[in-house]
Amino acid sequence: MLNETLSSNLMSKPPGCCICLDEFISPASLPCGHCFCLECIGEYWRISESCQCPLCMVVFPKRPQLKTIQTPQTENEIELLKAGEVPCNVCLAKRPAVRSCLVCLASYCTTHLEPHYKREDLGCHLLVSVAKNLEDSLCGLHGRKLERFCRSDRTCICTMCAKTEHRGHHIVSISREAAKNKIKLKRRRIKIQQEIQDKLSAAEEMKLTADLHGELSADLWAQTTKLIKQLEEEISELQKRNAELEQFSKTEDNLHFLQRFLHSYS
């Protein structure tokens, strides 16, 4: 009876995407016949950097032209912009953006992001978490994308800057400089983690000493308790700092990572 009930529930459940394990949103069918949410398969291909079906593992030598079946949306299902959210640069209704494109220098809602997953020429664009200040990606002097880093002047520059104001300077790519500074950040985290362990050991040792010597004078006991509390506060601050650095190190956009690193961590 139980098996029949489970079977009935599975039969009645609507088909879903095997990537997000939810109901299809803008389902896209691959040449192999398998179907996924357009955004799910688009992100899957972007991360894996190859056009492969996640189910049968067939590899498509050329990015397939994806066609979608639009799922109907009611007025209540359409998300409207809330305070603090970044608006889609295409929507007249100003719906919230879900991703930003560092090539187009624009942010898109789910609907207007679809061409970046459908079209081969847009499929190679770098999509990141929604960025509020995409204008920070442009050179204030030449209006071009900041794609280089001048190590001589420690600043992000565009290709025109490299040929003019920064000509002859030590110039590298943004990604190379970001990778170098992410290694520095990792070393800082290792140092902080070691400091946390040292302070935890010191606090534990003080507690054990206090427990073994119960006859400590009131003054010495108060002093020991104060030191333990101080150590615990320092440990809490270090743990908070470590968590912040860990979150920062996961920044997808190398340019924004580098700009923030230069401003707050160099």
N, C-alpha and C positions, 0 to 999 in steps of 0.2 A: 504493500500500500504506500509506504514511504517512497519507494523507488518510482512508483507511478506518479506521485505528487511532484517529485523532483523533475521527472521527465516532462511532466506537463508544464512546470514553471519554465524549464529551459526552452520548450517548444514555443511558449507564448512570449518569451523575451525577444524584443526586436534585435535584428542583427547589429553588431557594433564593430568599431575599428579595433584591430588587435594591437595597435600601438598605444592608444590612449585608454583602451578598454572601456570606451563609452559609446553612446550612440553616434552615428555618423553626422558630421557637420561638413557640408559641401563635399560629399563623397566623390573620390576620383578613382577611376578604374585604370589599372596598368595593362599593358599589352598581354601579360601572362594571365589576365583574368581576375587577379586579386584586387580588392577594393580597400581604400583607406581614406581617412579624412585628408583633404587637400593639404592642410597645414601640417598634419602629422607626417605625411610622406615627404613633403617639402623640407621640413626640418631634419628628417632622417637622412635625406640625401645630402643636405647641406653639411651635416656633422660628419657623415661617413665619407663625403667627397667622392662618392661613386653612385651611379644609378643602379641600385640593386633592389629586388623585391625582398622585404624582410621575412616573407613566408617561404617561398620556394627557392629563394637565393639566386634566381636568375639575374644575370648582369646585362644591362642594356648598354651597348657601346655608345649610343647617342641618347641624350635625354629625351624621353618620350613626351609627346604633346599631350598633356593631361586635359581631359574634358570632365567637367563636373556636372552633377545633378544638384541644382540648388534646392536646399531644404527650406520650406516656407517659414517665415518669421512673422510673428504677430507683433503688434505695437508694443506689448508688454515685454517681449523677448529682446527687443532692440535696446541695447544699453546706451544711455545718454551720458554725456560728460559730467563728472562730479568735480568738486573743488579739489585742486591740486593735481588732477590728471592731465596728461599731455594730449591735446586734440589731434585727430587725424588731419593731415595737411590737405586731403582731398575732399573729405566730407563737408557738405554744406550744413548738415545737421550737427556737425562737430561731435562725432562719437569718439570715445577714448581710443587712442593708439595702442597697439599691442606689441609692435616692433618698430625699430628705427633702422633705416638703410644708410650706411655711411658712404655709399656711392652716390645715391640720389640726394643725400642730405635732407631727408624727409621722414616723417613718421606716419604710419598707416594703421587703420583699424583692420579688423579681420577681413572684411570684404575687399578693401582696396589693397590689401597685402597679397591677394590671390595671384596677380600677374607675376610676382616675384617667385612663385612656386610653379606657375604654368609655363612661363616663357623661358626658353633656353638662354637668351641674352641677359635676362635679369636673374637667372638662377645662380649665377656666380657672384652676385652682389653680397656684400657682407652685412648681414642682419644682426642686430644686437638688441639687448633690452632697451626699452623706451628711454631715449635721451632727451632731457629737457632743453638743453642749450646746444643745438646742432650748429649754431653760428660760431661756436668756439672751435669748430673744425676748420674754419676758413682763415686764411691769412688776412689780417686787417689792412695790409698795404696793397696786396695784389688781388685779393678776393678769390684766391685759389685754395684748393685743399692743402692742409698741412700734412705733408707726406714725408718730410725729412726732419732730422734732428741735428742741430749744430752743436757739437761737443765743445767747440772753442768758446761759444757764447752761452752754452747750456739753454738753448731755446728751440722750440718747434718752428720749422720754416716750410715754405712751399718750394716748388722746383724753380720758380722765378727768383726767389731769394737766394737760392744756391748759386745762381748764375750772376747775381748782382752784389747785394750788400754782404753776402757771406762767401763770396768767391775766394777760393784758396783755403777756406777753413776746413776743419776736420768734420765731415758730414757723413752721417749714416742714416739708415732707414728708421722710421718710427718703431717698427716691429723689433728690430735688432736692439735698439736702446731700451725698449720696454722689457724685453727678455732679460737684458743685463740687470735692470733695476728690480725685476721680480726675483732674481737670484739674491740680490742684496736684501730684499724684503724677507726672503726665506731664511737668510742667515740671522736677521734680527729676531725672527720668530723663534728660531732654535735657541738663541741667547736668552730670550725672555722665558722660554719653557724650562731651560736649565735653572734660571734664577727662581722660578716658581718652585721647582723641585727642591732646591737648596733651602728656601724659606719654609717649605712644608716640613722638611726634615728637622730644621732648627726648632720649629714650633712644636713638633711631636716630641723632640728630645726634652724641651722645657717642661712639657706636660708630664712626661714620664719621671723627670727629676722631682717635680713638685709632688707627684703621687708617692714616690719612694721616700720622700722626706716630709712626712706629714707634720713633723714638729717644727717646720719653718716658722720664723717669727712673723708677726702680723705685717711688719714693714716689708720684709723680704717676699712674703706671699703676695702682697699688693703690687710690689715691683715686678715680680714674675708674671702675674696676671696681666699687668699693663703691657709688658713686652710681647706676650702671646697675642693680645688683642691687636697690638700695633702690627705684628707680623701677619696676622690674618687679614687686616685691612690692606696691607701692601700686596699680599697674594691676590686678593680680590681685584685690586687695580691692575695688576699684571695680567690676570686672566681676562679682564675686560679688554685690555690693550691687545692681547694676543688674538682675541676673537675679532676685533676691529681690523687688524692686519690681515687675518685670514680671509675675511669678507672682501677687503680691498684687493687682495691678490687675485681674486676671482673675477675682477673687472674684465668684461669681454673686449671692450674697445681699447686698443693699445694707446691711442692718442689721448683719450680722456684719463687713462691710467697714468700715463707719463706726465700730463699736465698737473694732475693732482699730486703725484709723487714729488714733482719739482717744487710745488707750492707748500706741501705739508711735511714731506719726509726726507728731503735732501739736506 
